[in-house]
Amino acid sequence: WDMPGSIHADGVDRVQLSVFEVDTMVKVAINGFGRIGRLTFRCAWDMPELEIVHVNEIVGGAETAAYLVKFDSVHGTWAHDAEALSQEAFVVDGKKVSFSDKKDFTEVDWRGSGVELVIDCTGKFLTVPKLMPYIEACGVKRVVVSAPVKEPSVLNIVVGVNDDKLEDKHVICTAASCTTNCIAPIIKVIHEKLTIEKGMITTVHNITGTQSLVDMVNEKKKDLRRCRSGMLNLAPTTTGSATAVAEVFPELKGKLNGHAIRVPMLNSSITDMVFVVGRDTTAEEVNQMLKAASLPGSPLAETPEHGPILGFEEKPLVSTDYVNDTRSTIVDADSTMVVMGNMVKIYAWYDNEVGYSMRTAELARKVALRWLA
């Protein structure tokens, strides 16, 4: 598996090549080398505008970091060679990446590595006071967070939907969440064409590291259902994606909500969206709108700044067909329904790991090119 680029469900091998002319690469570091941190590393590695020079991860050490970025049970073996050089570095295709294991990121020598931009994939630092030390104490110029931060000064970005609102003042920005990236492009289309009055969302989501492998005390989340085996149970739980969409579409605040159901699968999720809209429509018209928004020339199709965001699939595919699909969301056309004219139901697939990691890397590249290159 070699990112960027993947074989999508439509059978097309899309390799996203850089269209930017850059004189110097922007030096980037990743803090937090879990699922999203490692996959974002993979996605960003081949972007010629970015040079990943440092990784900070509190557990496992450099040997584990190199091993897990190379070998992935879901996404396959990475095309690049990665191996530990010492306790303080690993190499990718012979290129050194320094490594640290500091729980307090202010103890990391970001300056010494020349880091200008940090991609924070820890999931731990989700407020401005916790994130600003990157800027104020560490010499980092910009931070991209792989989780939503619900504060007015931080812009939560869904690439392809509201990244045009990114300004110089946003020294900290986020790539929102994987499910928000799934639903927001579809909400954009439906709201612009039909006006969403209210809606409910259910994401049928594979397990994550916040769940227990077997029944046991879970120290990561207070949700008791996450104490139960993620490999055996369907587990209703929360998702902030529906309410987080209000950060992108303020006029929909209070009009959308939803749940998640965690299922015993390792990858590729599907979201069930039900909207009451402002005028009568048909399933055929809804699909025509979504298909048109996925075609070349649309902001949700591939552009020089990002890969394809919205997909539209008419074949009867299943979840494994979407593993390693870098699109944010793919409409399952056969499942679109309309009841009583104005109640619309849409299913959308997403590889909640790779799709989101690609958007995170693309957002980091956009920030780097606009303010650091």
Kinemage of the C-alpha trace (Angstrom):
@kinemage 1
@onewidth
@group {chain A} dominant
@subgroup {mainchain}
@vectorlist {calphas} color= white
{ca trp a 1} P 0.000 0.000 0.000
{ca asp a 2} L 1.637 3.173 -1.220
{ca met a 3} L 0.119 6.530 -0.326
{ca pro a 4} L -0.937 8.853 -1.739
{ca gly a 5} L -3.155 7.002 -4.204
{ca ser a 6} L -5.294 3.892 -4.043
{ca ile a 7} L -7.464 1.594 -6.044
{ca his a 8} L -10.945 2.943 -5.434
{ca ala a 9} L -14.145 0.959 -5.490
{ca asp a 10} L -14.784 2.130 -9.051
{ca gly a 11} L -11.624 0.326 -10.165
{ca val a 12} L -9.662 3.455 -10.995
{ca asp a 13} L -6.077 3.675 -9.788
{ca arg a 14} L -5.775 7.269 -8.687
{ca val a 15} L -2.291 8.471 -7.773
{ca gln a 16} L -2.435 12.001 -6.513
{ca leu a 17} L 0.603 13.821 -7.794
{ca ser a 18} L 1.748 17.194 -6.572
{ca val a 19} L 1.042 20.144 -8.807
{ca phe a 20} L 2.874 22.641 -6.638
{ca glu a 21} L 6.265 24.094 -7.397
{ca val a 22} L 8.171 24.443 -4.143
{ca asp a 23} L 11.677 25.658 -3.544
{ca thr a 24} L 12.004 24.146 -0.072
{ca met a 25} L 10.171 21.437 1.792
{ca val a 26} L 8.398 22.436 4.984
{ca lys a 27} L 9.645 20.444 7.971
{ca val a 28} L 6.824 18.615 9.718
{ca ala a 29} L 6.559 16.480 12.850
{ca ile a 30} L 3.861 14.123 14.053
{ca asn a 31} L 2.968 13.899 17.729
{ca gly a 32} L 1.058 10.701 18.453
{ca phe a 33} L 1.840 7.635 16.348
{ca gly a 34} L -1.336 5.594 16.703
{ca arg a 35} L -3.667 4.544 13.888
{ca ile a 36} L -4.206 8.038 12.452
{ca gly a 37} L -0.692 9.252 13.190
{ca arg a 38} L 0.916 6.388 11.276
{ca leu a 39} L -1.483 6.537 8.336
{ca thr a 40} L -1.100 10.314 8.103
{ca phe a 41} L 2.663 9.706 8.082
{ca arg a 42} L 2.201 7.334 5.137
{ca cys a 43} L -0.038 9.776 3.276
{ca ala a 44} L 2.251 12.758 3.840
{ca trp a 45} L 5.541 10.970 3.180
{ca asp a 46} L 5.219 11.117 -0.605
{ca met a 47} L 4.038 14.739 -0.681
{ca pro a 48} L 7.126 16.575 -1.959
{ca glu a 49} L 6.090 19.776 -0.198
{ca leu a 50} L 6.377 18.138 3.240
{ca glu a 51} L 9.430 16.702 4.943
{ca ile a 52} L 8.589 14.628 8.016
{ca val a 53} L 11.608 14.960 10.275
{ca his a 54} L 10.373 13.910 13.729
{ca val a 55} L 7.887 11.644 15.495
{ca asn a 56} L 6.943 11.780 19.171
{ca glu a 57} L 5.122 8.781 20.655
{ca ile a 58} L 5.007 7.937 24.339
{ca val a 59} L 4.837 4.126 24.044
{ca gly a 60} L 6.730 1.507 22.097
{ca gly a 61} L 9.883 3.329 21.090
{ca ala a 62} L 11.435 3.812 17.663
{ca glu a 63} L 11.532 0.095 16.877
{ca thr a 64} L 7.773 -0.285 17.326
{ca ala a 65} L 7.090 2.937 15.414
{ca ala a 66} L 9.082 1.748 12.397
{ca tyr a 67} L 7.511 -1.718 12.524
{ca leu a 68} L 3.905 -0.496 12.737
{ca val a 69} L 4.238 2.149 10.029
{ca lys a 70} L 5.659 -0.490 7.692
{ca phe a 71} L 3.256 -3.352 8.477
{ca asp a 72} L -0.471 -2.817 8.896
{ca ser a 73} L -3.016 -5.610 9.344
{ca val a 74} L -5.778 -3.631 7.637
{ca his a 75} L -4.036 -1.455 5.077
{ca gly a 76} L -1.236 -3.767 4.093
{ca thr a 77} L 2.526 -3.476 3.902
{ca trp a 78} L 3.812 -0.023 3.022
{ca ala a 79} L 5.859 0.210 -0.163
{ca his a 80} L 8.642 2.063 1.675
{ca asp a 81} L 11.228 0.389 3.883
{ca ala a 82} L 11.164 1.449 7.530
{ca glu a 83} L 13.413 0.248 10.338
{ca ala a 84} L 14.735 1.494 13.637
{ca leu a 85} L 18.145 3.131 13.583
{ca ser a 86} L 18.451 3.609 17.352
{ca gln a 87} L 16.232 4.461 20.308
{ca glu a 88} L 16.180 8.018 19.008
{ca ala a 89} L 15.528 7.530 15.291
{ca phe a 90} L 14.186 5.314 12.546
{ca val a 91} L 14.800 5.454 8.812
{ca val a 92} L 12.445 5.323 5.840
{ca asp a 93} L 14.195 4.352 2.603
{ca gly a 94} L 17.424 5.471 4.236
{ca lys a 95} L 16.071 8.872 5.314
{ca lys a 96} L 16.385 9.520 9.042
{ca val a 97} L 13.378 10.502 11.131
{ca ser a 98} L 14.260 11.456 14.694
{ca phe a 99} L 12.140 9.992 17.479
{ca ser a 100} L 11.208 10.934 21.041
{ca asp a 101} L 8.846 9.577 23.681
{ca lys a 102} L 7.939 12.622 25.769
{ca lys a 103} L 4.527 12.749 27.424
{ca asp a 104} L 4.966 16.515 27.835
{ca phe a 105} L 5.497 17.715 24.281
{ca thr a 106} L 7.195 20.895 25.479
{ca glu a 107} L 10.159 18.659 26.390
{ca val a 108} L 10.618 17.638 22.741
{ca asp a 109} L 13.361 19.478 20.848
{ca trp a 110} L 11.145 20.634 17.986
{ca arg a 111} L 13.484 23.566 17.293
{ca gly a 112} L 16.481 21.286 17.003
{ca ser a 113} L 14.746 19.385 14.213
{ca gly a 114} L 13.708 22.607 12.487
{ca val a 115} L 10.015 21.721 12.826
{ca glu a 116} L 7.655 24.436 11.590
{ca leu a 117} L 4.400 22.472 11.589
{ca val a 118} L 3.189 19.767 13.969
{ca ile a 119} L 0.392 17.366 13.130
{ca asp a 120} L -1.041 16.443 16.523
{ca cys a 121} L -2.554 12.962 16.386
{ca thr a 122} L -2.554 12.275 20.117
{ca gly a 123} L -6.254 12.888 20.667
{ca lys a 124} L -5.229 14.318 24.037
{ca phe a 125} L -4.702 18.032 23.454
{ca leu a 126} L -8.102 19.357 22.426
{ca thr a 127} L -8.224 22.869 23.866
{ca val a 128} L -6.387 26.052 22.966
{ca pro a 129} L -4.566 26.263 26.338
{ca lys a 130} L -3.248 22.710 25.818
{ca leu a 131} L -2.208 23.349 22.206
{ca met a 132} L -0.764 26.863 22.341
{ca pro a 133} L 2.511 25.755 24.022
{ca tyr a 134} L 3.476 24.337 20.619
{ca ile a 135} L 3.480 27.932 19.367
{ca glu a 136} L 4.488 29.854 22.462
{ca ala a 137} L 7.065 27.525 24.030
{ca cys a 138} L 8.302 25.193 21.307
{ca gly a 139} L 8.925 27.463 18.348
{ca val a 140} L 6.402 25.670 16.117
{ca lys a 141} L 4.584 28.015 13.734
{ca arg a 142} L 1.414 26.037 12.919
{ca val a 143} L -0.502 23.076 14.343
{ca val a 144} L -2.955 20.767 12.563
{ca val a 145} L -4.975 18.548 14.910
{ca ser a 146} L -6.521 15.223 13.886
{ca ala a 147} L -9.563 15.715 16.106
{ca pro a 148} L -12.106 18.507 16.514
{ca val a 149} L -11.374 21.369 18.898
{ca lys a 150} L -14.555 23.139 19.931
{ca glu a 151} L -13.295 26.656 20.567
{ca pro a 152} L -14.064 29.813 18.553
{ca ser a 153} L -10.447 30.596 17.667
{ca val a 154} L -9.853 27.144 16.128
{ca leu a 155} L -11.208 26.363 12.672
{ca asn a 156} L -12.483 22.803 12.256
{ca ile a 157} L -11.983 22.052 8.594
{ca val a 158} L -13.668 19.539 6.346
{ca val a 159} L -11.414 19.589 3.301
{ca gly a 160} L -13.407 20.387 0.184
{ca val a 161} L -16.247 21.914 2.185
{ca asn a 162} L -15.022 24.833 4.291
{ca asp a 163} L -11.234 24.956 3.838
{ca asp a 164} L -11.739 28.226 1.945
{ca lys a 165} L -12.336 29.834 5.355
{ca leu a 166} L -8.779 29.111 6.515
{ca glu a 167} L -7.032 32.395 7.437
{ca asp a 168} L -3.642 33.511 8.717
{ca lys a 169} L -5.066 33.881 12.237
{ca his a 170} L -5.795 30.142 12.404
{ca val a 171} L -2.406 29.067 13.735
{ca ile a 172} L -4.245 26.022 15.078
{ca cys a 173} L -6.732 24.240 12.868
{ca thr a 174} L -8.202 20.752 12.790
{ca ala a 175} L -9.290 18.187 10.246
{ca ala a 176} L -12.522 17.699 12.257
{ca ser a 177} L -13.321 13.968 12.595
{ca cys a 178} L -13.571 11.021 10.224
{ca thr a 179} L -17.363 10.868 10.445
{ca thr a 180} L -17.734 14.638 10.075
{ca asn a 181} L -15.676 14.325 6.888
{ca cys a 182} L -18.090 11.627 5.746
{ca ile a 183} L -21.318 13.523 6.337
{ca ala a 184} L -20.384 17.156 5.690
{ca pro a 185} L -19.896 16.871 1.890
{ca ile a 186} L -23.295 15.205 1.559
{ca ile a 187} L -24.942 17.718 3.870
{ca lys a 188} L -23.406 20.483 1.739
{ca val a 189} L -25.041 19.133 -1.420
{ca ile a 190} L -28.439 18.377 0.119
{ca his a 191} L -28.615 21.618 2.090
{ca glu a 192} L -27.649 23.787 -0.886
{ca lys a 193} L -30.126 22.065 -3.206
{ca leu a 194} L -33.033 21.134 -0.920
{ca thr a 195} L -32.511 23.012 2.416
{ca ile a 196} L -32.192 20.681 5.385
{ca glu a 197} L -34.732 21.455 8.109
{ca lys a 198} L -33.630 18.747 10.558
{ca gly a 199} L -31.965 15.381 10.530
{ca met a 200} L -30.682 12.304 12.352
{ca ile a 201} L -27.452 10.447 11.664
{ca thr a 202} L -26.265 6.963 12.634
{ca thr a 203} L -22.745 5.877 11.814
{ca val a 204} L -22.137 2.128 11.777
{ca his a 205} L -18.504 2.368 12.737
{ca asn a 206} L -15.774 -0.234 13.128
{ca ile a 207} L -13.967 -0.661 16.424
{ca thr a 208} L -11.225 1.711 17.515
{ca gly a 209} L -8.517 1.694 20.144
{ca thr a 210} L -10.896 3.265 22.670
{ca gln a 211} L -12.671 -0.096 22.995
{ca ser a 212} L -11.623 -3.233 24.824
{ca leu a 213} L -10.511 -6.355 22.957
{ca val a 214} L -12.099 -8.522 25.672
{ca asp a 215} L -14.424 -7.487 28.503
{ca met a 216} L -12.309 -5.415 30.874
{ca val a 217} L -12.099 -2.047 32.587
{ca asn a 218} L -11.619 0.674 29.979
{ca glu a 219} L -9.481 3.562 31.165
{ca lys a 220} L -9.773 5.551 27.921
{ca lys a 221} L -13.512 6.280 27.940
{ca lys a 222} L -16.199 6.529 30.622
{ca asp a 223} L -18.738 4.818 28.358
{ca leu a 224} L -19.401 1.443 30.032
{ca arg a 225} L -20.267 -0.204 26.724
{ca arg a 226} L -16.674 0.306 25.604
{ca cys a 227} L -15.638 -1.990 28.448
{ca arg a 228} L -17.281 -4.875 26.582
{ca ser a 229} L -15.495 -6.839 23.884
{ca gly a 230} L -15.302 -4.831 20.694
{ca met a 231} L -14.689 -8.048 18.752
{ca leu a 232} L -18.011 -9.653 19.723
{ca asn a 233} L -20.585 -6.923 20.301
{ca leu a 234} L -22.611 -4.269 18.552
{ca ala a 235} L -22.279 -1.314 20.921
{ca pro a 236} L -24.324 1.887 20.689
{ca thr a 237} L -22.259 4.896 21.674
{ca thr a 238} L -21.923 8.589 21.043
{ca thr a 239} L -20.738 10.511 18.013
{ca gly a 240} L -20.113 14.213 17.955
{ca ser a 241} L -20.143 14.342 14.174
{ca ala a 242} L -23.732 15.484 13.723
{ca thr a 243} L -23.453 18.362 16.172
{ca ala a 244} L -19.929 19.170 14.945
{ca val a 245} L -21.361 19.847 11.494
{ca ala a 246} L -22.789 23.032 13.000
{ca glu a 247} L -19.200 24.302 13.086
{ca val a 248} L -19.247 24.041 9.283
{ca phe a 249} L -22.898 24.984 8.733
{ca pro a 250} L -23.865 27.322 11.614
{ca glu a 251} L -27.443 27.603 10.362
{ca leu a 252} L -27.925 23.885 11.144
{ca lys a 253} L -27.003 24.220 14.827
{ca gly a 254} L -29.497 22.292 16.934
{ca lys a 255} L -31.102 20.715 13.865
{ca leu a 256} L -28.909 17.611 13.560
{ca asn a 257} L -27.982 14.861 16.021
{ca gly a 258} L -27.080 11.209 16.001
{ca his a 259} L -25.497 8.087 17.450
{ca ala a 260} L -22.775 5.626 16.545
{ca ile a 261} L -22.959 1.855 16.600
{ca arg a 262} L -19.567 0.233 17.030
{ca val a 263} L -19.390 -3.071 15.165
{ca pro a 264} L -16.852 -5.933 15.328
{ca met a 265} L -14.974 -5.034 12.151
{ca leu a 266} L -11.561 -3.457 11.711
{ca asn a 267} L -12.200 -0.971 8.923
{ca ser a 268} L -14.628 0.757 6.561
{ca ser a 269} L -17.767 2.247 8.039
{ca ile a 270} L -21.134 3.395 6.718
{ca thr a 271} L -23.272 6.348 7.805
{ca asp a 272} L -27.061 6.428 7.643
{ca met a 273} L -28.340 9.989 7.177
{ca val a 274} L -32.021 10.955 7.352
{ca phe a 275} L -33.033 14.542 6.582
{ca val a 276} L -36.312 16.401 6.420
{ca val a 277} L -35.865 18.885 3.573
{ca gly a 278} L -37.572 22.075 2.527
{ca arg a 279} L -39.309 20.816 -0.607
{ca asp a 280} L -40.505 17.584 -2.100
{ca thr a 281} L -38.032 15.526 -4.063
{ca thr a 282} L -37.430 11.971 -5.295
{ca ala a 283} L -34.694 9.413 -4.774
{ca glu a 284} L -33.763 9.846 -8.429
{ca glu a 285} L -33.352 13.601 -8.058
{ca val a 286} L -31.305 13.219 -4.867
{ca asn a 287} L -28.971 10.786 -6.589
{ca gln a 288} L -28.643 13.075 -9.593
{ca met a 289} L -27.568 15.915 -7.279
{ca leu a 290} L -25.011 13.777 -5.470
{ca lys a 291} L -23.647 12.238 -8.647
{ca ala a 292} L -23.207 15.658 -10.262
{ca ala a 293} L -21.326 16.870 -7.168
{ca ser a 294} L -18.888 13.968 -7.488
{ca leu a 295} L -17.961 14.646 -11.123
{ca pro a 296} L -14.795 16.458 -12.301
{ca gly a 297} L -15.094 20.211 -11.980
{ca ser a 298} L -16.988 20.081 -8.693
{ca pro a 299} L -15.255 21.375 -5.530
{ca leu a 300} L -15.891 17.903 -4.081
{ca ala a 301} L -14.047 16.198 -6.928
{ca glu a 302} L -10.260 16.098 -7.232
{ca thr a 303} L -8.568 19.516 -7.277
{ca pro a 304} L -4.932 20.654 -7.185
{ca glu a 305} L -5.217 20.974 -3.380
{ca his a 306} L -6.934 17.708 -2.530
{ca gly a 307} L -7.930 14.315 -3.860
{ca pro a 308} L -11.544 13.363 -4.621
{ca ile a 309} L -13.828 14.016 -1.649
{ca leu a 310} L -17.242 12.732 -2.704
{ca gly a 311} L -17.808 9.440 -4.471
{ca phe a 312} L -20.982 8.037 -6.008
{ca glu a 313} L -21.302 4.282 -6.360
{ca glu a 314} L -24.040 2.466 -8.272
{ca lys a 315} L -22.603 -1.045 -7.943
{ca pro a 316} L -23.787 -3.238 -5.015
{ca leu a 317} L -20.567 -3.110 -3.025
{ca val a 318} L -19.815 -4.025 0.602
{ca ser a 319} L -17.514 -2.664 3.282
{ca thr a 320} L -14.303 -4.466 2.289
{ca asp a 321} L -14.551 -2.885 -1.160
{ca tyr a 322} L -13.817 0.476 0.453
{ca val a 323} L -10.673 -0.430 2.396
{ca asn a 324} L -7.882 1.958 1.330
{ca asp a 325} L -10.324 4.257 -0.440
{ca thr a 326} L -8.965 7.773 0.076
{ca arg a 327} L -12.245 9.555 -0.646
{ca ser a 328} L -13.989 11.097 2.366
{ca thr a 329} L -17.423 9.695 1.572
{ca ile a 330} L -19.016 7.484 -1.083
{ca val a 331} L -22.777 7.478 -1.681
{ca asp a 332} L -24.384 4.033 -1.904
{ca ala a 333} L -26.781 4.987 -4.705
{ca asp a 334} L -29.077 1.941 -4.455
{ca ser a 335} L -29.862 2.762 -0.826
{ca thr a 336} L -31.161 6.305 -1.371
{ca met a 337} L -34.818 6.646 -0.333
{ca val a 338} L -37.432 9.369 -0.104
{ca val a 339} L -40.574 9.034 2.039
{ca met a 340} L -43.585 11.345 1.746
{ca gly a 341} L -41.684 13.654 -0.567
{ca asn a 342} L -39.477 15.455 1.934
{ca met a 343} L -37.823 12.803 4.120
{ca val a 344} L -34.525 11.777 2.527
{ca lys a 345} L -32.399 8.782 3.500
{ca ile a 346} L -28.808 8.387 2.257
{ca tyr a 347} L -26.133 5.781 2.971
{ca ala a 348} L -22.478 6.777 2.618
{ca trp a 349} L -19.407 4.553 2.947
{ca tyr a 350} L -15.995 5.676 4.186
{ca asp a 351} L -12.642 4.214 5.058
{ca asn a 352} L -12.608 6.003 8.392
{ca glu a 353} L -8.838 5.599 8.744
{ca val a 354} L -7.256 6.211 5.334
{ca gly a 355} L -9.797 8.717 4.021
{ca tyr a 356} L -9.447 10.844 7.130
{ca ser a 357} L -5.666 10.495 7.249
{ca met a 358} L -5.407 11.670 3.651
{ca arg a 359} L -7.509 14.733 4.441
{ca thr a 360} L -5.330 15.460 7.484
{ca ala a 361} L -2.172 15.268 5.362
{ca glu a 362} L -3.732 17.434 2.640
{ca leu a 363} L -4.755 20.028 5.203
{ca ala a 364} L -1.212 20.069 6.597
{ca arg a 365} L 0.118 20.556 3.077
{ca lys a 366} L -2.285 23.423 2.442
{ca val a 367} L -1.249 25.156 5.672
{ca ala a 368} L 2.426 24.587 4.893
{ca leu a 369} L 2.217 25.971 1.366
{ca arg a 370} L 0.174 29.010 2.287
{ca trp a 371} L 2.128 30.184 5.323
{ca leu a 372} L 5.405 28.301 5.677
{ca ala a 373} L 6.837 27.503 2.255
